[in-house]
Amino acid sequence: MTDVLPAELGEAPSPAAAAAPQRPAAAAEQRIRLRTFTADGLLALLGSAAAAIGFCWVAYERILPLTGALGFWLLGYLFFLGVYGVVTAIVWGRRAVVDRVVAAVMYSTGLLIVGIILDQIGYTIYRGEPALRHLNFFTQTMAQAGARDPLTVGGVLQAIVGSLMQMGIATAIAVPLGILAALFLAEVGGRMARPVRSLVEAMTSLPEIIAGLFIYALFVLSLGFERSGLAAGLALTVMMIPFVARSSEVMLRLVPQALREASYALGASQWRTVWTVVLPTARSGLTTAVVLGMARAIGETAPVLLTSGVSPFMNTDPLHHWQTSLPLFIYDAVHYPQQSMIDRGFGAALVLIIVVLVLFTIARTVGGKAPGELTRRQRRRIARDLYATSLERASDASA
């Protein structure tokens, strides 16, 4: 016998059922925010900062014979942390002291780092802006210009081309070798993993001048090649390989082991698992490691100073003759007493910053897709295949 609901029989619901509270269909989700700024927290922060500044002013101007802006702000910061800890203990209890003081240290450290970076970029823009006003700064070389010539003559075109060519040589050699070394350390291992990792870590802290001396002694003095863009690219390669290898190993170890095990369970070999699972999953991290390695190498002066030389002429042949780069141009220009050359040096520094930002943007655009995300060409090919398959099925059905 089937159960019949009272509503189906036309009966009224029982008083208990009518009095029961009706639950909503879907409870509204409330987002929990762990870090929020409240009025009490903001007033405690501002009050502690004001108290620290007032204490330091009294100490420097009235009590102690102290001078100097660095000591003033350092003492004020230490006193701010102490006052903020006391205020936190009074208002929120002792358990919140460590959390809030450490949070204040982290936030202030981050603001300090961002402020230093913005100050350096702003000062470079301020000093290099007179040179960037003129289009010839990007389209001409210093072959027909001297140190006393105005900024309307000459430019850094030869340095831009030299930097891009040397960076291209270094990237083409260092990226495959660095990623292969990282794959060996993270996926293969064995007895040789420990000495290879030790060598990579030792080369990571290698001074830049040592890389230049190594290539100069081996490539120029021993093998008899001349100082050129290729020698500079090899010096940058020596610097990039350990950095790319170490950073890539960290990114590869972040790939979950369950993905590898699932691939092995489907019958895939190790190289197939690495090629189709591990590398696509770590693609964004590997791209970041490569970009960081390029950013570190493209601004180095000591290795290229020993291996390429400074030249005011355009040289698109990296195998022969000197080939200057942006770091070398900056190093050479700021040593001139003429203000026009100093302005050119700061302008070249700003161009170097722009080049690094452009390379970073391109790398993030190319390698920043999520694992498994298809490119536009792949999506078009899949759509084309589906359309062809649908036409074949339609023709078969009509036949």
C-alpha positions in Angstrom: 0.0 0.0 0.0 1.4 3.3 -1.1 1.6 6.3 1.2 -0.7 9.2 0.3 0.2 12.7 1.3 -2.5 14.7 3.2 -2.4 17.4 0.5 -3.3 14.8 -2.1 -6.4 13.8 -0.1 -7.5 17.4 0.3 -6.8 17.4 4.1 -5.2 20.3 5.9 -1.7 19.9 7.2 -1.3 19.1 10.9 -0.7 21.9 13.3 2.8 20.6 14.1 3.8 20.6 10.5 2.4 24.1 10.0 4.3 25.3 13.0 7.6 23.8 11.9 10.0 26.4 10.6 10.5 26.4 6.9 14.3 26.1 5.9 15.3 28.2 2.9 16.2 26.3 -0.3 19.8 27.5 -0.3 21.3 29.3 2.6 23.2 32.4 1.5 27.0 31.8 1.8 28.9 34.3 3.8 32.5 34.9 2.8 34.9 34.8 5.7 37.7 37.4 5.5 40.7 36.6 7.7 42.2 40.1 7.2 40.0 43.1 7.6 40.7 46.6 8.7 38.5 47.9 11.4 38.2 51.3 12.9 39.8 50.2 16.2 42.8 48.6 14.4 43.4 51.6 12.1 43.2 54.0 15.1 45.6 51.8 17.1 48.0 51.8 14.1 47.9 55.5 13.5 48.1 56.3 17.2 51.2 54.1 17.7 52.9 55.7 14.7 52.1 59.2 16.0 53.5 58.3 19.4 56.7 56.9 17.9 57.3 60.0 15.8 56.6 62.2 18.8 59.0 60.2 21.1 61.8 60.3 18.5 61.4 64.1 18.0 61.7 64.6 21.8 64.6 62.3 22.0 66.5 63.8 19.1 65.7 67.5 19.7 65.4 67.8 23.5 67.0 64.9 25.4 69.8 63.0 23.5 72.6 64.5 21.3 71.5 62.5 18.3 71.4 63.4 14.6 70.7 61.8 11.3 67.6 60.8 9.4 68.4 57.1 9.3 68.7 56.8 13.1 65.6 58.9 13.6 63.4 56.6 11.4 65.0 53.4 12.7 64.5 54.3 16.4 61.0 55.5 15.5 60.2 52.2 13.9 61.4 50.2 16.9 59.4 52.4 19.2 56.4 52.0 17.0 56.5 48.2 17.2 56.8 48.5 21.0 53.9 50.9 21.4 51.7 48.9 19.0 52.4 45.7 20.9 51.3 47.4 24.2 48.2 48.8 22.6 47.3 45.4 21.1 47.7 43.7 24.5 45.4 46.2 26.1 42.7 46.2 23.5 42.7 42.7 22.1 44.7 40.7 24.7 48.1 39.2 24.8 47.4 36.4 22.4 47.0 38.9 19.5 50.3 40.7 20.2 52.6 38.5 18.2 50.1 38.2 15.3 49.5 41.9 14.9 53.2 42.9 15.4 54.4 40.4 12.9 51.7 41.5 10.5 52.8 45.1 10.9 56.5 44.1 10.3 55.5 42.2 7.1 53.3 45.0 5.7 55.9 47.7 6.5 58.7 45.6 4.9 56.6 45.1 1.8 55.9 48.9 1.6 59.5 49.6 2.1 60.6 47.3 -0.8 57.9 48.8 -3.1 58.9 52.3 -2.1 62.6 51.6 -2.9 61.8 50.1 -6.3 59.5 53.0 -7.2 62.1 55.5 -6.0 64.8 53.9 -8.2 62.5 53.8 -11.2 61.3 57.4 -10.6 64.9 58.7 -10.3 65.9 56.8 -13.5 62.9 58.3 -15.3 63.8 61.8 -14.0 67.4 61.6 -15.1 66.8 59.8 -18.4 63.8 61.7 -19.5 65.8 64.4 -21.4 67.3 61.7 -23.6 64.0 59.9 -24.2 62.4 63.1 -25.6 64.3 62.7 -28.9 63.4 59.9 -31.3 67.0 59.7 -32.5 67.9 58.1 -29.2 66.2 54.9 -30.3 66.9 55.0 -34.0 70.6 56.1 -34.2 73.9 54.9 -33.0 76.9 56.7 -31.4 79.0 56.2 -34.5 78.6 59.8 -35.7 78.1 61.4 -32.2 80.6 62.4 -29.6 80.5 63.1 -25.9 80.1 66.9 -26.5 77.3 66.6 -29.0 73.8 67.4 -27.9 71.1 64.8 -27.3 69.6 65.5 -30.7 72.5 63.5 -32.2 73.3 59.8 -31.5 71.4 57.1 -29.7 71.5 53.6 -28.2 70.3 51.5 -31.1 73.6 49.5 -31.3 73.3 48.7 -27.5 69.7 47.6 -27.8 70.5 45.2 -30.7 73.5 43.9 -28.9 71.6 43.2 -25.7 68.8 41.4 -27.6 71.3 39.2 -29.6 73.4 38.3 -26.6 70.3 37.6 -24.5 68.9 35.4 -27.4 72.1 33.4 -27.5 72.2 32.9 -23.8 68.5 31.9 -23.6 68.7 29.5 -26.5 71.5 27.6 -24.7 70.7 28.0 -21.0 67.0 27.3 -21.0 67.1 23.8 -22.5 70.2 22.8 -20.5 68.7 24.3 -17.3 65.3 22.6 -17.7 67.0 19.3 -18.6 69.2 19.5 -15.5 66.1 20.2 -13.4 64.3 17.2 -14.9 67.2 15.0 -14.1 67.3 16.2 -10.5 63.5 16.0 -10.0 62.5 13.0 -12.1 65.5 10.8 -12.6 67.8 11.2 -9.6 70.2 8.5 -8.7 73.8 8.6 -7.5 74.7 11.6 -9.7 71.8 13.8 -8.4 73.7 14.9 -5.3 76.9 16.1 -7.0 74.9 17.8 -9.8 72.7 19.6 -7.2 75.8 20.7 -5.3 77.4 22.0 -8.5 74.2 23.9 -9.4 74.0 25.4 -5.9 77.6 26.4 -6.0 77.3 28.0 -9.5 74.2 29.9 -8.3 76.3 32.0 -5.9 79.1 32.3 -8.4 80.3 36.0 -8.8 79.5 37.5 -12.1 83.1 38.4 -12.8 84.1 34.8 -12.5 81.8 33.8 -15.4 83.3 36.5 -17.6 86.8 35.4 -16.7 86.0 31.8 -17.4 84.7 32.5 -20.9 87.5 35.0 -21.5 90.2 32.5 -20.5 88.6 29.5 -22.3 87.0 31.1 -25.3 89.3 34.0 -26.1 92.7 33.2 -24.8 92.8 29.4 -25.1 90.7 28.8 -28.3 91.8 32.0 -30.0 88.3 33.5 -30.7 87.9 37.3 -30.5 85.8 39.2 -28.1 82.4 39.3 -29.6 78.7 39.0 -29.0 78.9 35.2 -28.9 81.5 35.3 -26.1 79.2 37.6 -24.2 76.3 35.3 -24.7 78.3 32.4 -23.5 79.2 34.3 -20.3 75.6 35.1 -19.7 74.8 31.4 -20.3 77.1 30.4 -17.5 75.2 32.6 -15.2 71.7 31.6 -16.4 72.1 27.8 -16.4 72.3 27.3 -12.6 69.6 29.8 -11.8 67.2 28.3 -14.4 68.0 24.8 -13.2 67.5 25.5 -9.5 64.3 27.4 -10.0 62.9 24.9 -12.5 63.6 22.0 -10.1 61.6 23.7 -7.4 58.7 24.2 -9.8 58.8 20.6 -11.0 58.7 19.3 -7.4 55.5 21.2 -6.8 53.7 19.0 -9.3 51.5 16.6 -7.3 52.8 13.1 -7.3 49.2 11.8 -7.8 49.3 13.1 -11.4 52.4 11.1 -12.1 50.9 8.0 -10.5 47.7 8.4 -12.6 49.7 8.6 -15.8 51.7 5.5 -14.9 48.5 3.7 -14.1 47.2 4.4 -17.6 50.3 2.7 -19.0 52.4 5.8 -19.9 56.2 5.6 -19.8 58.3 8.0 -17.8 59.3 10.2 -20.6 55.6 10.3 -21.8 54.5 11.3 -18.3 57.1 14.0 -18.1 56.3 15.4 -21.5 52.4 15.3 -21.3 51.8 15.7 -17.6 54.7 17.2 -15.6 55.9 19.9 -18.0 52.4 21.2 -18.9 51.4 21.4 -15.2 54.6 23.3 -14.3 54.6 25.5 -17.4 53.7 28.7 -15.6 56.4 28.1 -13.0 59.0 27.2 -15.6 58.2 30.3 -17.5 58.7 32.4 -14.4 62.0 30.7 -13.7 63.2 31.4 -17.2 62.1 35.1 -17.1 63.9 35.6 -13.7 67.0 34.1 -15.2 66.8 36.4 -18.2 66.2 39.4 -16.0 69.2 38.6 -13.9 71.5 38.0 -16.9 70.4 40.9 -19.1 71.5 43.6 -16.6 75.0 42.2 -15.9 78.0 44.3 -16.8 81.1 42.5 -15.6 80.8 39.3 -17.8 80.1 41.3 -21.0 82.8 43.9 -20.2 85.4 41.2 -20.4 84.0 39.3 -23.4 82.4 41.8 -25.8 83.8 45.3 -25.4 82.3 48.8 -25.9 81.8 49.9 -29.5 79.8 52.9 -30.9 79.1 51.1 -34.1 76.2 48.8 -35.1 77.3 45.2 -35.2 74.8 42.5 -36.1 77.3 39.8 -36.4 77.8 38.1 -33.0 80.7 36.1 -34.2 83.1 38.9 -35.1 84.2 42.2 -33.6 83.0 44.0 -30.5 79.4 44.2 -29.8 78.2 46.6 -27.0 75.1 46.1 -24.9 72.9 48.3 -22.7 74.7 47.5 -19.4 78.1 48.3 -21.1 76.7 51.5 -22.6 75.4 52.6 -19.2 78.7 51.8 -17.5 80.7 53.7 -20.1 78.3 56.7 -20.4 78.1 57.6 -16.7 81.9 57.8 -16.5 82.0 60.8 -18.9 82.0 64.3 -17.3 79.6 65.7 -19.9 76.0 66.0 -18.8 74.7 64.8 -22.2 76.5 61.5 -21.9 75.2 61.0 -18.3 71.7 61.7 -19.6 72.2 59.1 -22.3 73.4 56.6 -19.7 70.2 57.1 -17.6 68.1 56.9 -20.7 69.7 53.6 -21.6 69.0 52.4 -18.1 65.3 53.3 -18.6 65.3 51.4 -21.9 66.8 48.4 -20.1 64.0 48.5 -17.6 61.4 48.7 -20.4 63.0 45.7 -22.3 62.9 43.6 -19.1 59.2 44.5 -18.7 58.4 43.7 -22.3 60.2 40.3 -22.1 58.3 39.5 -18.8 55.0 40.4 -20.4 55.7 38.3 -23.5 56.8 35.3 -21.4 53.7 35.5 -19.2 51.4 35.8 -22.2 53.0 32.7 -23.9 53.4 30.5 -20.8 50.8 31.8 -18.4 47.9 29.6 -19.6 46.5 27.1 -17.1 47.5 23.5 -17.5 45.5 21.8 -20.2 44.2 25.1 -21.6 44.1 25.0 -25.4 45.5 27.6 -27.7 43.5 29.5 -30.3 45.0 27.4 -33.1 44.2 24.1 -31.3 40.6 25.2 -30.7 40.2 26.1 -34.3 41.6 22.7 -35.4 39.2 20.9 -33.0 36.3 22.9 -34.3 37.3 22.1 -37.9 37.6 18.4 -37.2 34.2 18.3 -35.5 32.6 20.1 -38.4 34.1 17.7 -40.9 33.0 14.7 -38.8 29.4 16.1 -38.6 29.4 16.5 -42.4 30.5 12.9 -42.9 27.8 11.7 -40.5 25.1 13.8 -42.3 26.2 12.4 -45.7 26.1 8.8 -44.4 22.7 9.4 -42.9 21.3 10.8 -46.2 22.8 7.9 -48.1 
